[in-house]
């Protein structure tokens, strides 16, 4: 399989590249992204074939259909990392919450968030490619809280790899911050920036497309890549669990092969739901993709009105901080899929220069054939956390946004899969406040409170964070990121 570019091709890039080329250099012509030139078709025959398959068997077959230029032994080694999850036989449990409503728990990996599902195997593959080429790579990661810990965990002590992770200094939970700043490996650098996630992501994309930064790295014999979902190496692993979840519903007699379902995803940078979009294009029976936003509801407005408007838009710090994003990178891949490269280039140029683009009525109709959306306020989210806990299910504030979207966007006679992207331990002060009314509790206090209230254990990898030594204490102005990175190198 070859990969092509969302904004067309300039004279400096190849018209199409292999998977390994796309993951090593993820930014395409004109600041665009790489997308598959074609997608494998997965009909009912594929679904029936894997009805009794393990997650790894499903993943291996799906990756083989993409015909990526990675040796099977490397793919097998990467997929074996799922054996380290809570249940090696089923790394993604799908839990029935009520009639026709199910929660896909994507957080059972080492950092307790859904980013492990993609970054664990992706990190192994990227490191293997770098070693095979005998090249050194700098991997950049910008995080709103979950990509950072997962990227650091997968790349630590990997040969031929250095990682710089940027996070908004006051924009993550304490647990997320501690997961990053206590990581001890000589090939890792964690940088807090005085700004928000959009600032961190903008800095990442600027560095990835900067000729001067690239030239400086080349002098040091270092190449540049990224761990964010701008990298299709992340997305390809996020397609798999959408198919797995559908099969889980069939196994639980909640659906038959061919029945349609809703995929209800809390969305910030749009990578998670993009995996569902590709699965749908490949033949997964999906009624609609439901986008759940928080009060930074720019995606809801896009899908409801066809206007992506960032003018005079201040980022709101919410209780679901991983979704505190205004410029969602992966929307671009959907624009390309629906409207082609020329129109995507035009729309993204408008967003970059005018901070707004507007779809035509015909384009909006095409978008709404696939997506529906709503957003959830913080107070509403806490109510969903409390009420759902009283009904027997404990969830984090990002998952809670999906319950609002479920109420307003889904037909209740069609099964809905809600995507739970983080364990309760990652955002315990918010959950403790929702359950018991505790105000401004420190993470460790909130964790213990919830553990007692819900009669659940705090996982050891979370508990141990509070006694670990702080390794990375750098917090800088966003203008100084490049200088700080070069100092690390």
Secondary structure as GFF3:
##gff-version 3
##sequence-region A 1 489
A	DSSP	beta_strand	2	5	.	.	.	ID=ss1
A	DSSP	beta_strand	17	18	.	.	.	ID=ss2
A	DSSP	alpha_helix	19	24	.	.	.	ID=ss3
A	DSSP	three_ten_helix	29	31	.	.	.	ID=ss4
A	DSSP	beta_strand	34	36	.	.	.	ID=ss5
A	DSSP	alpha_helix	44	49	.	.	.	ID=ss6
A	DSSP	alpha_helix	55	66	.	.	.	ID=ss7
A	DSSP	alpha_helix	72	79	.	.	.	ID=ss8
A	DSSP	three_ten_helix	80	84	.	.	.	ID=ss9
A	DSSP	beta_strand	94	98	.	.	.	ID=ss10
A	DSSP	beta_strand	101	105	.	.	.	ID=ss11
A	DSSP	alpha_helix	115	133	.	.	.	ID=ss12
A	DSSP	beta_strand	136	143	.	.	.	ID=ss13
A	DSSP	alpha_helix	147	155	.	.	.	ID=ss14
A	DSSP	beta_strand	161	168	.	.	.	ID=ss15
A	DSSP	alpha_helix	174	181	.	.	.	ID=ss16
A	DSSP	beta_strand	188	194	.	.	.	ID=ss17
A	DSSP	alpha_helix	197	208	.	.	.	ID=ss18
A	DSSP	alpha_helix	211	219	.	.	.	ID=ss19
A	DSSP	beta_strand	222	226	.	.	.	ID=ss20
A	DSSP	alpha_helix	232	251	.	.	.	ID=ss21
A	DSSP	beta_strand	261	266	.	.	.	ID=ss22
A	DSSP	alpha_helix	271	281	.	.	.	ID=ss23
A	DSSP	beta_strand	286	293	.	.	.	ID=ss24
A	DSSP	alpha_helix	298	305	.	.	.	ID=ss25
A	DSSP	beta_strand	307	309	.	.	.	ID=ss26
A	DSSP	three_ten_helix	321	323	.	.	.	ID=ss27
A	DSSP	alpha_helix	331	339	.	.	.	ID=ss28
A	DSSP	alpha_helix	341	354	.	.	.	ID=ss29
A	DSSP	beta_strand	356	358	.	.	.	ID=ss30
A	DSSP	alpha_helix	361	368	.	.	.	ID=ss31
A	DSSP	beta_strand	371	375	.	.	.	ID=ss32
A	DSSP	alpha_helix	378	390	.	.	.	ID=ss33
A	DSSP	alpha_helix	397	409	.	.	.	ID=ss34
A	DSSP	beta_strand	416	420	.	.	.	ID=ss35
A	DSSP	three_ten_helix	424	427	.	.	.	ID=ss36
A	DSSP	alpha_helix	428	436	.	.	.	ID=ss37
A	DSSP	alpha_helix	443	454	.	.	.	ID=ss38
A	DSSP	alpha_helix	460	463	.	.	.	ID=ss39
A	DSSP	three_ten_helix	464	467	.	.	.	ID=ss40
A	DSSP	beta_strand	475	477	.	.	.	ID=ss41
A	DSSP	three_ten_helix	478	480	.	.	.	ID=ss42
A	DSSP	alpha_helix	481	488	.	.	.	ID=ss43
###
